[in-house]
Each structure stands twice: as structure tokens, then as C-alpha cells.
Amino acid sequence: MSHVLSRIEATLDPLRPYIASHRGHVEVVDFDEAEGALLLRLGGTCQGCSASSVTLRQGIEARLRQTVPEVRQVEAL
């Protein structure tokens, strides 16, 4: 695992209990270091939930941009 992916996972770890409390989960699918594009899979009740886009943008993406500046955009499957 690359150093950047390790930092991404370390950033997601504290968010996972909150997401799990809503019976959801998040996992890293791919990271394109050249583009700074992170692809995540939101599962459980997060999949298809109308609030998942808010969780993705205001929660996950905001935190990742602060702690892992190599991440420039976040998309979800």
C-alpha cells in the first residue's frame, strides 16, 4: 500500500464508526495519484441514501482534503 493510501485509510478510520452507526460503510476502491482522484464505495444503507452525497462532500471529502492534500476530488460508486 502506498504512503498516500495509508494516510487516506488513517483519515477514514475515525469516520467509519459514525458511518457504521447509520448501518453504512466506506471503502477505498482506487486512487489515481496523477489526477488526485479518489474513488470510494459507500455501502450498506449509505448506498442510494439521499444524505450520502452530503456525507461524501461535507464529511469525507472535506476531511480528506485537510489531511491528505494529494486528494483533489472524491467520487463514490
C-alpha positions in Angstrom: 0.0 0.0 0.0 1.4 3.4 -0.9 2.1 6.1 1.7 -0.8 8.2 0.4 -3.3 5.3 0.6 -2.2 4.6 4.1 -2.9 8.2 5.0 -6.3 8.0 3.3 -7.2 4.9 5.3 -6.0 6.6 8.5 -8.2 9.6 7.8 -11.2 7.4 7.1 -10.8 5.2 10.2 -12.2 7.8 12.7 -15.2 8.4 10.3 -16.1 4.8 9.9 -17.8 4.4 13.4 -20.2 7.3 12.5 -21.0 5.8 9.1 -21.4 2.4 10.7 -23.8 3.9 13.3 -26.1 4.6 10.3 -25.5 1.0 9.1 -23.2 2.0 6.3 -19.6 1.6 5.3 -17.0 3.2 3.2 -14.1 1.5 1.4 -11.4 2.8 -0.9 -11.7 1.4 -4.4 -8.9 3.3 -6.3 -6.7 6.3 -6.0 -5.2 8.0 -9.1 -2.2 9.8 -7.8 -1.6 11.7 -11.0 -5.1 13.1 -11.0 -5.6 13.2 -7.2 -8.9 11.3 -7.8 -10.1 9.0 -5.1 -12.9 6.5 -5.8 -14.8 5.2 -2.8 -17.6 2.7 -2.4 -20.3 3.6 0.0 -22.2 0.5 1.1 -24.9 -0.6 3.5 -27.6 1.9 4.0 -25.3 4.6 2.6 -25.8 3.1 -0.9 -28.6 5.1 -2.5 -29.3 7.2 0.6 -30.1 10.8 -0.3 -27.9 12.0 2.6 -24.9 10.1 1.3 -23.8 12.9 -1.1 -23.8 15.3 1.9 -21.8 12.8 3.9 -19.4 12.3 1.0 -18.8 16.0 0.3 -19.1 17.7 3.6 -17.7 14.9 5.8 -15.4 12.6 3.9 -14.1 14.8 1.1 -13.6 17.8 3.4 -11.6 15.8 6.0 -9.5 14.1 3.3 -8.6 17.5 1.6 -7.4 18.8 5.0 -5.3 15.8 5.9 -4.3 14.3 2.6 -3.7 17.3 0.2 -2.9 14.8 -2.7 -6.6 14.1 -2.8 -8.2 16.7 -5.0 -11.5 15.0 -5.8 -13.6 12.3 -4.3 -16.2 10.2 -6.2 -18.4 7.4 -5.0 -19.7 4.3 -6.7 
